[in-house]
Amino acid sequence: MGKIAKTPEPPYYAVIFSSQRTEGDKGYGKMSDKMVELASQQKGFLGLESARDNDLGLTVSYWESLEAISNWKEHSFHKIAQEKGKTDWYQSYSLRVCKVERQTFFEL
């Protein structure tokens, strides 16, 4: 990723996924790339930002509606990734859904 998502004027929604990984890749990198590709093709997807250090990962995806978020949550391939996350990839994680009501951008 490495870039700030260019989102439309609010309101819209943000899904914040915070995670602590288990040791080893176990297919995580490939699946993560596939999830970004698939999410970006979903109706209502607005953008994504992601960062990871050795201890903590943060991914924020932006969506135009709660319905779009729900549809992504129920996507068949995403459900497979969710299960693999619980069994193979994460020690712990949290998921938060927020309504964005205001935004400010700065760029040189």
GIWO-V638672 format. One record per residue. N is the residue number from 1. RES is the residue in one letter. SS is DSSP state (H for helix, E for strand, L for the rest). Layout:
# GIWO-V638672
n: {N | N}
res: {RES | RES}
ss: {SS | SS}
This chain:
# GIWO-V638672
n: {1 | 2 | 3 | 4 | 5 | 6 | 7 | 8 | 9 | 10 | 11 | 12 | 13 | 14 | 15 | 16 | 17 | 18 | 19 | 20 | 21 | 22 | 23 | 24 | 25 | 26 | 27 | 28 | 29 | 30 | 31 | 32 | 33 | 34 | 35 | 36 | 37 | 38 | 39 | 40 | 41 | 42 | 43 | 44 | 45 | 46 | 47 | 48 | 49 | 50 | 51 | 52 | 53 | 54 | 55 | 56 | 57 | 58 | 59 | 60 | 61 | 62 | 63 | 64 | 65 | 66 | 67 | 68 | 69 | 70 | 71 | 72 | 73 | 74 | 75 | 76 | 77 | 78 | 79 | 80 | 81 | 82 | 83 | 84 | 85 | 86 | 87 | 88 | 89 | 90 | 91 | 92 | 93 | 94 | 95 | 96 | 97 | 98 | 99 | 100 | 101 | 102 | 103 | 104 | 105 | 106 | 107 | 108}
res: {M | G | K | I | A | K | T | P | E | P | P | Y | Y | A | V | I | F | S | S | Q | R | T | E | G | D | K | G | Y | G | K | M | S | D | K | M | V | E | L | A | S | Q | Q | K | G | F | L | G | L | E | S | A | R | D | N | D | L | G | L | T | V | S | Y | W | E | S | L | E | A | I | S | N | W | K | E | H | S | F | H | K | I | A | Q | E | K | G | K | T | D | W | Y | Q | S | Y | S | L | R | V | C | K | V | E | R | Q | T | F | F | E | L}
ss: {L | L | L | L | L | L | L | L | L | L | L | E | E | E | E | E | E | E | E | E | E | L | L | L | L | L | L | H | H | H | H | H | H | H | H | H | H | H | H | H | L | L | L | L | E | E | E | E | E | E | E | E | L | L | L | L | E | E | E | E | E | E | E | L | L | H | H | H | H | H | H | H | H | L | L | H | H | H | H | H | H | H | H | H | H | H | H | H | H | E | E | E | E | E | E | E | E | E | E | E | L | L | L | L | L | L | L | L}
